[in-house]
Amino acid sequence: MKMEGSAENVSTNSESPTRDTPGREKLRSWLNRTLKIEMTDGRVLIGSFLCTDRDANVILGNCREYLGGDELSTTEEPRVLGLVMVPGRHIVTVHIDEMPYYCSKEEIV
């Protein structure tokens, strides 16, 4: 007795892994970097880039929110949000901190 969908009819996906596209490589290089995202309503979010999806939604960790206005002022107290999903349709600009932040051992202790 032969069953439909038996092991001989099932093919395994043994394709060789494909190389990442330049866009994926760039996104991978941004992982854990500090992003500054300006939103359509004027708010600015600053946090660590964790991931994105095909709709350009962005997940930020350790995120802080600054209300709109001119450049970020030193007197403005940010609101700590933590883990945030930013809808891609509300993102106006994204800035990447060029120097990744590494804390020293003294800062951890």
TIZATI-438336 format. One record per atom (N, C-alpha, C, O): x, y, z; atom name; residue in one letter. Coordinates in Angstrom, 1 decimal, decimal comma. Atoms other than C-alpha are relative to their C-alpha. Layout:
TIZATI-438336
{vexnu {X; Y; Z}; "CA"; "A"}
...
//
This chain:
TIZATI-438336
{vexnu {0,8; -1,2; 0,0}; "N"; "M"}
{vexnu {0,0; 0,0; 0,0}; "CA"; "M"}
{vexnu {0,9; 1,2; 0,0}; "C"; "M"}
{vexnu {1,8; 1,4; 0,8}; "O"; "M"}
{vexnu {-0,7; -1,3; 0,2}; "N"; "K"}
{vexnu {1,4; 3,4; -1,1}; "CA"; "K"}
{vexnu {-0,8; 1,1; 0,5}; "C"; "K"}
{vexnu {-1,9; 1,3; 0,1}; "O"; "K"}
{vexnu {0,8; -1,1; -0,5}; "N"; "M"}
{vexnu {0,4; 6,5; 0,8}; "CA"; "M"}
{vexnu {0,4; 1,3; -0,7}; "C"; "M"}
{vexnu {1,6; 1,5; -1,0}; "O"; "M"}
{vexnu {-0,3; -1,3; 0,6}; "N"; "E"}
{vexnu {0,2; 10,0; -0,7}; "CA"; "E"}
{vexnu {0,8; 0,7; 1,0}; "C"; "E"}
{vexnu {0,6; 0,7; 2,2}; "O"; "E"}
{vexnu {-0,8; -0,8; -0,9}; "N"; "G"}
{vexnu {2,8; 12,3; 0,7}; "CA"; "G"}
{vexnu {1,0; -0,8; 0,7}; "C"; "G"}
{vexnu {1,5; -0,3; 1,8}; "O"; "G"}
{vexnu {-1,0; 0,8; -0,7}; "N"; "S"}
{vexnu {5,2; 9,5; 1,7}; "CA"; "S"}
{vexnu {1,3; 0,6; -0,2}; "C"; "S"}
{vexnu {1,5; 1,6; -0,9}; "O"; "S"}
{vexnu {-1,3; -0,5; 0,0}; "N"; "A"}
{vexnu {8,8; 10,1; 2,2}; "CA"; "A"}
{vexnu {0,6; 0,2; -1,4}; "C"; "A"}
{vexnu {1,4; 1,1; -1,6}; "O"; "A"}
{vexnu {-0,6; -0,1; 1,3}; "N"; "E"}
{vexnu {9,7; 9,4; -1,4}; "CA"; "E"}
{vexnu {-0,6; 1,2; -0,8}; "C"; "E"}
{vexnu {0,0; 1,6; -1,8}; "O"; "E"}
{vexnu {0,5; -1,1; 0,7}; "N"; "N"}
{vexnu {7,4; 12,2; -2,6}; "CA"; "N"}
{vexnu {0,3; 1,4; 0,6}; "C"; "N"}
{vexnu {0,1; 2,4; 0,0}; "O"; "N"}
{vexnu {-0,3; -1,2; -0,7}; "N"; "V"}
{vexnu {8,6; 14,8; -0,1}; "CA"; "V"}
{vexnu {1,5; 0,4; -0,3}; "C"; "V"}
{vexnu {2,4; -0,4; -0,1}; "O"; "V"}
{vexnu {-1,3; -0,5; 0,3}; "N"; "S"}
{vexnu {11,6; 16,8; -1,2}; "CA"; "S"}
{vexnu {0,5; 0,8; 1,1}; "C"; "S"}
{vexnu {-0,2; 1,6; 1,7}; "O"; "S"}
{vexnu {-0,6; -0,8; -1,1}; "N"; "T"}
{vexnu {14,0; 18,3; 1,3}; "CA"; "T"}
{vexnu {0,5; 1,2; -0,6}; "C"; "T"}
{vexnu {1,0; 1,3; -1,8}; "O"; "T"}
{vexnu {-0,6; -1,3; 0,4}; "N"; "N"}
{vexnu {15,1; 21,9; 1,0}; "CA"; "N"}
{vexnu {1,4; 0,0; 0,2}; "C"; "N"}
{vexnu {1,9; 0,5; 1,2}; "O"; "N"}
{vexnu {-1,5; 0,0; -0,2}; "N"; "S"}
{vexnu {18,8; 21,3; 0,5}; "CA"; "S"}
{vexnu {0,7; 1,0; -0,9}; "C"; "S"}
{vexnu {1,8; 0,8; -1,2}; "O"; "S"}
{vexnu {-0,6; -1,1; 0,8}; "N"; "E"}
{vexnu {19,4; 24,5; -1,5}; "CA"; "E"}
{vexnu {1,1; 0,6; 0,8}; "C"; "E"}
{vexnu {1,0; 0,7; 2,0}; "O"; "E"}
{vexnu {-1,1; -0,6; -0,7}; "N"; "S"}
{vexnu {22,7; 26,1; -0,7}; "CA"; "S"}
{vexnu {-0,5; 1,4; 0,5}; "C"; "S"}
{vexnu {-1,3; 2,0; -0,2}; "O"; "S"}
{vexnu {0,4; -1,3; -0,5}; "N"; "P"}
{vexnu {22,3; 29,2; 1,4}; "CA"; "P"}
{vexnu {0,4; 1,1; -0,9}; "C"; "P"}
{vexnu {1,5; 1,1; -1,4}; "O"; "P"}
{vexnu {-0,3; -1,1; 0,9}; "N"; "T"}
{vexnu {22,1; 32,4; -0,7}; "CA"; "T"}
{vexnu {0,7; 1,1; 0,8}; "C"; "T"}
{vexnu {0,6; 1,2; 2,0}; "O"; "T"}
{vexnu {-0,7; -1,2; -0,6}; "N"; "R"}
{vexnu {24,3; 35,4; -0,1}; "CA"; "R"}
{vexnu {-1,0; 1,1; 0,3}; "C"; "R"}
{vexnu {-2,0; 1,3; -0,4}; "O"; "R"}
{vexnu {0,8; -1,1; -0,3}; "N"; "D"}
{vexnu {22,7; 38,3; 1,6}; "CA"; "D"}
{vexnu {0,1; 1,1; -1,0}; "C"; "D"}
{vexnu {1,2; 1,3; -1,6}; "O"; "D"}
{vexnu {0,0; -1,2; 0,9}; "N"; "T"}
{vexnu {21,7; 41,3; -0,5}; "CA"; "T"}
{vexnu {0,8; 1,1; 0,7}; "C"; "T"}
{vexnu {0,9; 1,1; 1,9}; "O"; "T"}
{vexnu {-0,7; -1,2; -0,6}; "N"; "P"}
{vexnu {23,6; 44,6; 0,0}; "CA"; "P"}
{vexnu {-0,9; 0,7; 1,1}; "C"; "P"}
{vexnu {-0,4; 1,1; 2,1}; "O"; "P"}
{vexnu {0,9; -0,6; -1,0}; "N"; "G"}
{vexnu {20,5; 45,9; 1,8}; "CA"; "G"}
{vexnu {0,0; -0,7; 1,3}; "C"; "G"}
{vexnu {0,0; -0,1; 2,4}; "O"; "G"}
{vexnu {0,0; 0,8; -1,3}; "N"; "R"}
{vexnu {20,4; 43,0; 4,3}; "CA"; "R"}
{vexnu {1,4; 0,1; 0,7}; "C"; "R"}
{vexnu {1,4; 0,2; 1,9}; "O"; "R"}
{vexnu {-1,4; -0,1; -0,6}; "N"; "E"}
{vexnu {24,2; 43,3; 4,9}; "CA"; "E"}
{vexnu {0,0; 1,4; 0,7}; "C"; "E"}
{vexnu {0,6; 1,5; 1,8}; "O"; "E"}
{vexnu {0,0; -1,4; -0,7}; "N"; "K"}
{vexnu {23,7; 47,1; 5,7}; "CA"; "K"}
{vexnu {-0,8; -0,1; 1,2}; "C"; "K"}
{vexnu {-0,4; 0,4; 2,3}; "O"; "K"}
{vexnu {0,8; 0,1; -1,2}; "N"; "L"}
{vexnu {20,8; 46,4; 8,1}; "CA"; "L"}
{vexnu {0,7; -0,8; 1,0}; "C"; "L"}
{vexnu {0,6; -0,5; 2,2}; "O"; "L"}
{vexnu {-0,7; 0,9; -1,0}; "N"; "R"}
{vexnu {22,8; 43,6; 9,8}; "CA"; "R"}
{vexnu {1,2; 0,8; 0,6}; "C"; "R"}
{vexnu {1,4; 0,6; 1,8}; "O"; "R"}
{vexnu {-1,1; -0,8; -0,6}; "N"; "S"}
{vexnu {25,7; 46,1; 10,3}; "CA"; "S"}
{vexnu {-0,6; 1,1; 0,9}; "C"; "S"}
{vexnu {0,2; 1,6; 1,8}; "O"; "S"}
{vexnu {0,6; -1,0; -0,9}; "N"; "W"}
{vexnu {23,2; 48,5; 12,0}; "CA"; "W"}
{vexnu {-0,4; -0,7; 1,3}; "C"; "W"}
{vexnu {-0,8; 0,1; 2,3}; "O"; "W"}
{vexnu {0,5; 0,6; -1,3}; "N"; "L"}
{vexnu {22,2; 45,9; 14,7}; "CA"; "L"}
{vexnu {0,8; 0,5; 1,2}; "C"; "L"}
{vexnu {2,0; 0,6; 1,2}; "O"; "L"}
{vexnu {-0,5; -0,5; -1,3}; "N"; "N"}
{vexnu {22,7; 47,2; 18,2}; "CA"; "N"}
{vexnu {0,7; 1,4; -0,1}; "C"; "N"}
{vexnu {1,3; 1,8; 0,9}; "O"; "N"}
{vexnu {-0,4; -1,4; 0,1}; "N"; "R"}
{vexnu {23,7; 50,6; 16,9}; "CA"; "R"}
{vexnu {-1,1; 1,0; 0,5}; "C"; "R"}
{vexnu {-2,2; 0,6; 0,5}; "O"; "R"}
{vexnu {0,9; -1,0; -0,4}; "N"; "T"}
{vexnu {22,1; 53,7; 18,2}; "CA"; "T"}
{vexnu {-0,7; 0,7; -1,2}; "C"; "T"}
{vexnu {0,1; 1,3; -2,0}; "O"; "T"}
{vexnu {0,7; -0,7; 1,1}; "N"; "L"}
{vexnu {19,4; 55,1; 15,9}; "CA"; "L"}
{vexnu {-0,8; 1,2; 0,6}; "C"; "L"}
{vexnu {-1,3; 1,1; 1,7}; "O"; "L"}
{vexnu {0,8; -1,2; -0,4}; "N"; "K"}
{vexnu {17,7; 58,5; 16,1}; "CA"; "K"}
{vexnu {-1,1; 0,0; -1,1}; "C"; "K"}
{vexnu {-0,8; 0,3; -2,3}; "O"; "K"}
{vexnu {1,1; 0,0; 1,0}; "N"; "I"}
{vexnu {14,2; 58,3; 14,4}; "CA"; "I"}
{vexnu {-0,9; 1,2; 0,3}; "C"; "I"}
{vexnu {-1,4; 1,4; 1,4}; "O"; "I"}
{vexnu {1,0; -1,1; -0,1}; "N"; "E"}
{vexnu {12,2; 61,4; 13,7}; "CA"; "E"}
{vexnu {-1,3; -0,5; -0,6}; "C"; "E"}
{vexnu {-1,3; -1,1; -1,7}; "O"; "E"}
{vexnu {1,3; 0,5; 0,4}; "N"; "M"}
{vexnu {8,5; 60,7; 13,4}; "CA"; "M"}
{vexnu {-0,9; 1,1; -0,6}; "C"; "M"}
{vexnu {-0,6; 2,3; -0,4}; "O"; "M"}
{vexnu {0,8; -0,9; 0,6}; "N"; "T"}
{vexnu {5,7; 62,4; 11,5}; "CA"; "T"}
{vexnu {-0,7; 1,0; 0,9}; "C"; "T"}
{vexnu {-1,0; 2,1; 0,5}; "O"; "T"}
{vexnu {0,6; -0,9; -1,0}; "N"; "D"}
{vexnu {4,2; 63,9; 14,7}; "CA"; "D"}
{vexnu {1,0; 0,9; 0,7}; "C"; "D"}
{vexnu {0,7; 1,6; 1,6}; "O"; "D"}
{vexnu {-1,0; -0,8; -0,6}; "N"; "G"}
{vexnu {7,5; 65,6; 15,6}; "CA"; "G"}
{vexnu {0,8; -0,6; 1,1}; "C"; "G"}
{vexnu {1,8; 0,0; 1,5}; "O"; "G"}
{vexnu {-0,8; 0,7; -1,0}; "N"; "R"}
{vexnu {8,7; 63,2; 18,2}; "CA"; "R"}
{vexnu {1,3; -0,6; -0,5}; "C"; "R"}
{vexnu {1,4; -0,9; -1,7}; "O"; "R"}
{vexnu {-1,3; 0,6; 0,4}; "N"; "V"}
{vexnu {12,2; 61,9; 18,2}; "CA"; "V"}
{vexnu {0,3; -1,2; 1,0}; "C"; "V"}
{vexnu {0,2; -1,0; 2,2}; "O"; "V"}
{vexnu {-0,2; 1,2; -0,8}; "N"; "L"}
{vexnu {13,0; 58,4; 19,4}; "CA"; "L"}
{vexnu {1,5; -0,4; -0,2}; "C"; "L"}
{vexnu {2,0; -0,4; -1,3}; "O"; "L"}
{vexnu {-1,4; 0,4; 0,0}; "N"; "I"}
{vexnu {16,6; 57,3; 20,3}; "CA"; "I"}
{vexnu {0,1; -1,3; 0,7}; "C"; "I"}
{vexnu {-0,3; -1,4; 1,9}; "O"; "I"}
{vexnu {-0,2; 1,3; -0,7}; "N"; "G"}
{vexnu {17,4; 53,7; 21,0}; "CA"; "G"}
{vexnu {0,9; -0,9; -0,9}; "C"; "G"}
{vexnu {1,4; -0,6; -1,9}; "O"; "G"}
{vexnu {-0,8; 0,9; 0,7}; "N"; "S"}
{vexnu {19,3; 50,6; 19,9}; "CA"; "S"}
{vexnu {-0,8; -0,8; -1,0}; "C"; "S"}
{vexnu {-1,9; -1,3; -0,7}; "O"; "S"}
{vexnu {0,7; 0,6; 1,1}; "N"; "F"}
{vexnu {18,3; 49,1; 16,6}; "CA"; "F"}
{vexnu {0,1; -1,6; 0,2}; "C"; "F"}
{vexnu {1,1; -2,1; 0,3}; "O"; "F"}
{vexnu {0,1; 1,4; -0,2}; "N"; "L"}
{vexnu {17,1; 45,5; 17,1}; "CA"; "L"}
{vexnu {-0,4; -0,8; -1,2}; "C"; "L"}
{vexnu {0,1; -1,8; -1,5}; "O"; "L"}
{vexnu {0,5; 0,7; 1,2}; "N"; "C"}
{vexnu {15,2; 44,5; 14,0}; "CA"; "C"}
{vexnu {-1,0; 0,9; -0,8}; "C"; "C"}
{vexnu {-1,4; 1,9; -0,3}; "O"; "C"}
{vexnu {1,0; -0,7; 0,8}; "N"; "T"}
{vexnu {12,9; 45,6; 11,2}; "CA"; "T"}
{vexnu {-0,7; -1,1; -0,8}; "C"; "T"}
{vexnu {-0,3; -2,3; -0,8}; "O"; "T"}
{vexnu {0,7; 1,0; 0,8}; "N"; "D"}
{vexnu {10,5; 43,9; 8,8}; "CA"; "D"}
{vexnu {-0,2; 0,6; -1,4}; "C"; "D"}
{vexnu {0,2; 1,8; -1,7}; "O"; "D"}
{vexnu {0,2; -0,5; 1,3}; "N"; "R"}
{vexnu {9,4; 44,3; 5,2}; "CA"; "R"}
{vexnu {-0,9; 1,2; -0,2}; "C"; "R"}
{vexnu {-0,9; 1,9; -1,2}; "O"; "R"}
{vexnu {0,8; -1,2; 0,0}; "N"; "D"}
{vexnu {7,0; 47,1; 6,1}; "CA"; "D"}
{vexnu {0,7; 1,2; 0,5}; "C"; "D"}
{vexnu {0,1; 2,2; 0,7}; "O"; "D"}
{vexnu {-0,8; -1,1; -0,6}; "N"; "A"}
{vexnu {9,8; 49,2; 7,5}; "CA"; "A"}
{vexnu {-0,3; 0,3; 1,4}; "C"; "A"}
{vexnu {0,1; 1,4; 1,9}; "O"; "A"}
{vexnu {0,2; -0,2; -1,4}; "N"; "N"}
{vexnu {8,6; 48,8; 11,0}; "CA"; "N"}
{vexnu {1,3; -0,2; 0,7}; "C"; "N"}
{vexnu {2,1; -1,1; 0,3}; "O"; "N"}
{vexnu {-1,3; 0,1; -0,7}; "N"; "V"}
{vexnu {11,5; 49,2; 13,4}; "CA"; "V"}
{vexnu {-0,2; -0,3; 1,5}; "C"; "V"}
{vexnu {-1,0; 0,3; 2,1}; "O"; "V"}
{vexnu {0,0; 0,3; -1,5}; "N"; "I"}
{vexnu {12,1; 47,7; 16,9}; "CA"; "I"}
{vexnu {1,3; 0,7; 0,6}; "C"; "I"}
{vexnu {2,4; 0,4; 0,1}; "O"; "I"}
{vexnu {-1,0; -0,6; -0,7}; "N"; "L"}
{vexnu {14,2; 49,8; 19,2}; "CA"; "L"}
{vexnu {0,0; -0,4; 1,4}; "C"; "L"}
{vexnu {-1,0; -0,6; 2,1}; "O"; "L"}
{vexnu {-0,1; 0,4; -1,4}; "N"; "G"}
{vexnu {15,5; 48,7; 22,6}; "CA"; "G"}
{vexnu {0,6; 1,2; 0,8}; "C"; "G"}
{vexnu {1,3; 2,1; 0,2}; "O"; "G"}
{vexnu {-0,4; -1,1; -0,8}; "N"; "N"}
{vexnu {16,3; 51,1; 25,5}; "CA"; "N"}
{vexnu {-0,3; 1,3; -0,6}; "C"; "N"}
{vexnu {0,6; 2,2; -0,6}; "O"; "N"}
{vexnu {0,4; -1,1; 0,8}; "N"; "C"}
{vexnu {14,4; 53,7; 23,7}; "CA"; "C"}
{vexnu {-0,4; 1,2; 1,0}; "C"; "C"}
{vexnu {-1,0; 1,0; 2,0}; "O"; "C"}
{vexnu {0,4; -1,2; -0,7}; "N"; "R"}
{vexnu {14,0; 57,3; 24,9}; "CA"; "R"}
{vexnu {-0,8; 0,9; -1,0}; "C"; "R"}
{vexnu {-0,4; 0,9; -2,2}; "O"; "R"}
{vexnu {0,8; -0,8; 0,9}; "N"; "E"}
{vexnu {11,4; 59,7; 23,5}; "CA"; "E"}
{vexnu {0,2; 1,5; 0,4}; "C"; "E"}
{vexnu {0,2; 1,9; 1,6}; "O"; "E"}
{vexnu {-0,1; -1,4; -0,1}; "N"; "Y"}
{vexnu {11,9; 63,4; 23,0}; "CA"; "Y"}
{vexnu {-1,1; 0,7; -0,7}; "C"; "Y"}
{vexnu {-1,4; 0,3; -1,9}; "O"; "Y"}
{vexnu {1,1; -0,6; 0,7}; "N"; "L"}
{vexnu {9,0; 65,7; 22,2}; "CA"; "L"}
{vexnu {0,6; 1,0; -1,0}; "C"; "L"}
{vexnu {1,8; 1,4; -1,0}; "O"; "L"}
{vexnu {-0,5; -0,8; 1,2}; "N"; "G"}
{vexnu {9,2; 67,8; 19,0}; "CA"; "G"}
{vexnu {0,5; 1,4; 0,4}; "C"; "G"}
{vexnu {0,5; 1,7; 1,6}; "O"; "G"}
{vexnu {-0,6; -1,3; -0,2}; "N"; "G"}
{vexnu {10,8; 71,1; 18,7}; "CA"; "G"}
{vexnu {1,3; 0,1; -0,8}; "C"; "G"}
{vexnu {1,5; -0,7; -1,7}; "O"; "G"}
{vexnu {-1,3; -0,1; 0,7}; "N"; "D"}
{vexnu {14,2; 72,3; 17,6}; "CA"; "D"}
{vexnu {0,9; -1,2; 0,3}; "C"; "D"}
{vexnu {0,4; -2,3; 0,7}; "O"; "D"}
{vexnu {-1,0; 1,1; -0,3}; "N"; "E"}
{vexnu {17,3; 70,1; 18,0}; "CA"; "E"}
{vexnu {-0,2; -0,4; 1,4}; "C"; "E"}
{vexnu {-0,7; 0,4; 2,3}; "O"; "E"}
{vexnu {0,2; 0,5; -1,3}; "N"; "L"}
{vexnu {17,3; 68,0; 21,1}; "CA"; "L"}
{vexnu {0,7; 1,0; 1,0}; "C"; "L"}
{vexnu {1,9; 1,2; 0,9}; "O"; "L"}
{vexnu {-0,6; -0,9; -1,0}; "N"; "S"}
{vexnu {17,8; 70,4; 24,0}; "CA"; "S"}
{vexnu {0,5; -0,7; 1,2}; "C"; "S"}
{vexnu {0,0; -1,8; 1,6}; "O"; "S"}
{vexnu {-0,5; 0,7; -1,2}; "N"; "T"}
{vexnu {19,8; 69,5; 27,1}; "CA"; "T"}
{vexnu {-0,9; 0,2; 1,2}; "C"; "T"}
{vexnu {-0,8; -0,6; 2,1}; "O"; "T"}
{vexnu {0,9; -0,2; -1,2}; "N"; "T"}
{vexnu {17,1; 70,8; 29,4}; "CA"; "T"}
{vexnu {-1,2; -0,9; -0,1}; "C"; "T"}
{vexnu {-1,9; -1,1; 0,9}; "O"; "T"}
{vexnu {1,2; 0,9; 0,1}; "N"; "E"}
{vexnu {14,4; 68,5; 28,0}; "CA"; "E"}
{vexnu {0,3; -1,3; 0,6}; "C"; "E"}
{vexnu {1,3; -2,0; 0,3}; "O"; "E"}
{vexnu {-0,1; 1,3; -0,7}; "N"; "E"}
{vexnu {13,9; 65,4; 30,1}; "CA"; "E"}
{vexnu {-0,7; -1,0; -0,9}; "C"; "E"}
{vexnu {-1,9; -0,9; -1,2}; "O"; "E"}
{vexnu {0,6; 1,0; 0,8}; "N"; "P"}
{vexnu {13,4; 62,4; 27,9}; "CA"; "P"}
{vexnu {-0,9; -1,0; 0,7}; "C"; "P"}
{vexnu {-0,8; -1,2; 1,9}; "O"; "P"}
{vexnu {0,9; 1,0; -0,6}; "N"; "R"}
{vexnu {10,6; 59,9; 28,5}; "CA"; "R"}
{vexnu {0,6; -1,4; -0,3}; "C"; "R"}
{vexnu {0,8; -1,7; -1,5}; "O"; "R"}
{vexnu {-0,5; 1,4; 0,2}; "N"; "V"}
{vexnu {12,0; 56,3; 28,9}; "CA"; "V"}
{vexnu {-1,1; -0,9; -0,4}; "C"; "V"}
{vexnu {-2,0; -1,1; 0,4}; "O"; "V"}
{vexnu {1,0; 0,9; 0,5}; "N"; "L"}
{vexnu {10,0; 53,9; 26,8}; "CA"; "L"}
{vexnu {0,4; -1,5; 0,1}; "C"; "L"}
{vexnu {-0,4; -2,3; 0,2}; "O"; "L"}
{vexnu {-0,4; 1,4; 0,0}; "N"; "G"}
{vexnu {12,1; 50,7; 26,8}; "CA"; "G"}
{vexnu {0,0; -0,6; -1,4}; "C"; "G"}
{vexnu {0,6; 0,0; -2,3}; "O"; "G"}
{vexnu {0,1; 0,7; 1,3}; "N"; "L"}
{vexnu {11,3; 48,3; 24,0}; "CA"; "L"}
{vexnu {-1,2; 0,6; -0,8}; "C"; "L"}
{vexnu {-2,3; 0,7; -0,3}; "O"; "L"}
{vexnu {1,0; -0,7; 0,7}; "N"; "V"}
{vexnu {9,4; 50,1; 21,2}; "CA"; "V"}
{vexnu {-0,1; -0,6; -1,5}; "C"; "V"}
{vexnu {1,0; -0,9; -2,0}; "O"; "V"}
{vexnu {0,2; 0,3; 1,4}; "N"; "M"}
{vexnu {7,9; 49,2; 17,8}; "CA"; "M"}
{vexnu {-0,4; 1,3; -0,7}; "C"; "M"}
{vexnu {-1,5; 1,8; -0,3}; "O"; "M"}
{vexnu {0,4; -1,2; 0,7}; "N"; "V"}
{vexnu {7,9; 52,2; 15,5}; "CA"; "V"}
{vexnu {-0,5; -0,4; -1,4}; "C"; "V"}
{vexnu {0,2; -1,0; -2,2}; "O"; "V"}
{vexnu {0,6; 0,3; 1,3}; "N"; "P"}
{vexnu {5,5; 51,9; 12,5}; "CA"; "P"}
{vexnu {0,8; 0,7; -1,1}; "C"; "P"}
{vexnu {1,0; 1,9; -1,0}; "O"; "P"}
{vexnu {-0,8; -0,5; 1,1}; "N"; "G"}
{vexnu {7,4; 52,4; 9,2}; "CA"; "G"}
{vexnu {-0,7; 1,2; -0,6}; "C"; "G"}
{vexnu {-0,1; 2,1; -1,1}; "O"; "G"}
{vexnu {0,7; -1,1; 0,7}; "N"; "R"}
{vexnu {4,6; 54,7; 7,9}; "CA"; "R"}
{vexnu {0,1; 1,3; 0,8}; "C"; "R"}
{vexnu {-0,2; 2,4; 0,2}; "O"; "R"}
{vexnu {-0,2; -1,2; -0,8}; "N"; "H"}
{vexnu {5,4; 57,2; 10,7}; "CA"; "H"}
{vexnu {1,4; 0,5; 0,1}; "C"; "H"}
{vexnu {1,7; 1,5; 0,7}; "O"; "H"}
{vexnu {-1,4; -0,4; -0,1}; "N"; "I"}
{vexnu {9,1; 57,4; 10,2}; "CA"; "I"}
{vexnu {0,3; 1,0; -1,1}; "C"; "I"}
{vexnu {0,0; 0,8; -2,3}; "O"; "I"}
{vexnu {-0,4; -1,0; 1,0}; "N"; "V"}
{vexnu {10,4; 60,6; 8,5}; "CA"; "V"}
{vexnu {1,4; -0,2; -0,3}; "C"; "V"}
{vexnu {1,8; -0,3; -1,5}; "O"; "V"}
{vexnu {-1,5; 0,2; 0,3}; "N"; "T"}
{vexnu {14,2; 60,2; 8,9}; "CA"; "T"}
{vexnu {0,5; -1,0; 1,1}; "C"; "T"}
{vexnu {0,0; -1,1; 2,2}; "O"; "T"}
{vexnu {-0,8; 0,9; -0,9}; "N"; "V"}
{vexnu {16,6; 57,7; 10,5}; "CA"; "V"}
{vexnu {1,4; 0,5; -0,1}; "C"; "V"}
{vexnu {2,0; 0,6; -1,2}; "O"; "V"}
{vexnu {-1,5; -0,4; -0,1}; "N"; "H"}
{vexnu {20,1; 58,8; 11,7}; "CA"; "H"}
{vexnu {0,6; -1,1; 0,8}; "C"; "H"}
{vexnu {0,1; -1,6; 1,8}; "O"; "H"}
{vexnu {-0,8; 1,0; -0,6}; "N"; "I"}
{vexnu {22,7; 56,3; 12,7}; "CA"; "I"}
{vexnu {1,2; 0,6; 0,7}; "C"; "I"}
{vexnu {1,9; 1,4; 0,1}; "O"; "I"}
{vexnu {-1,2; -0,5; -0,7}; "N"; "D"}
{vexnu {25,3; 57,0; 15,4}; "CA"; "D"}
{vexnu {1,2; -0,7; -0,7}; "C"; "D"}
{vexnu {1,3; -1,9; -0,7}; "O"; "D"}
{vexnu {-1,1; 0,5; 0,7}; "N"; "E"}
{vexnu {28,5; 56,6; 13,5}; "CA"; "E"}
{vexnu {1,0; -0,9; 0,9}; "C"; "E"}
{vexnu {1,6; -1,8; 0,4}; "O"; "E"}
{vexnu {-0,9; 0,7; -0,9}; "N"; "M"}
{vexnu {30,5; 55,4; 16,5}; "CA"; "M"}
{vexnu {-0,8; -0,9; 0,9}; "C"; "M"}
{vexnu {-1,6; -0,3; 1,7}; "O"; "M"}
{vexnu {0,8; 0,8; -0,9}; "N"; "P"}
{vexnu {29,0; 52,4; 18,3}; "CA"; "P"}
{vexnu {0,5; 0,2; 1,4}; "C"; "P"}
{vexnu {1,7; 0,5; 1,7}; "O"; "P"}
{vexnu {-0,3; -0,3; -1,4}; "N"; "Y"}
{vexnu {28,8; 52,9; 22,0}; "CA"; "Y"}
{vexnu {0,5; -1,3; 0,7}; "C"; "Y"}
{vexnu {-0,3; -2,3; 0,8}; "O"; "Y"}
{vexnu {-0,4; 1,1; -0,8}; "N"; "Y"}
{vexnu {30,9; 50,5; 24,1}; "CA"; "Y"}
{vexnu {0,3; 0,6; 1,4}; "C"; "Y"}
{vexnu {1,1; 1,6; 1,5}; "O"; "Y"}
{vexnu {-0,2; -0,5; -1,3}; "N"; "C"}
{vexnu {30,8; 51,0; 27,8}; "CA"; "C"}
{vexnu {1,3; -0,6; 0,6}; "C"; "C"}
{vexnu {1,6; -1,7; 0,3}; "O"; "C"}
{vexnu {-1,2; 0,5; -0,7}; "N"; "S"}
{vexnu {33,9; 50,6; 30,0}; "CA"; "S"}
{vexnu {-0,4; -0,9; 1,1}; "C"; "S"}
{vexnu {-1,6; -0,9; 1,6}; "O"; "S"}
{vexnu {0,2; 0,9; -1,2}; "N"; "K"}
{vexnu {34,2; 48,1; 32,8}; "CA"; "K"}
{vexnu {-0,5; 0,8; 1,2}; "C"; "K"}
{vexnu {-1,3; 0,3; 2,0}; "O"; "K"}
{vexnu {0,3; -0,8; -1,1}; "N"; "E"}
{vexnu {34,0; 50,9; 35,3}; "CA"; "E"}
{vexnu {-1,5; 0,4; 0,0}; "C"; "E"}
{vexnu {-2,2; 0,6; 1,0}; "O"; "E"}
{vexnu {1,4; -0,4; 0,1}; "N"; "E"}
{vexnu {30,6; 52,0; 33,9}; "CA"; "E"}
{vexnu {-1,0; -1,1; 0,3}; "C"; "E"}
{vexnu {-2,1; -0,9; 0,8}; "O"; "E"}
{vexnu {0,9; 1,1; -0,3}; "N"; "I"}
{vexnu {29,1; 48,5; 34,3}; "CA"; "I"}
{vexnu {-0,1; -0,2; 1,5}; "C"; "I"}
{vexnu {-1,2; -0,5; 2,0}; "O"; "I"}
{vexnu {-0,1; 0,3; -1,5}; "N"; "V"}
{vexnu {30,2; 48,2; 38,0}; "CA"; "V"}
{vexnu {-0,6; 1,2; 0,7}; "C"; "V"}
{vexnu {-0,7; 1,1; 1,9}; "O"; "V"}
//
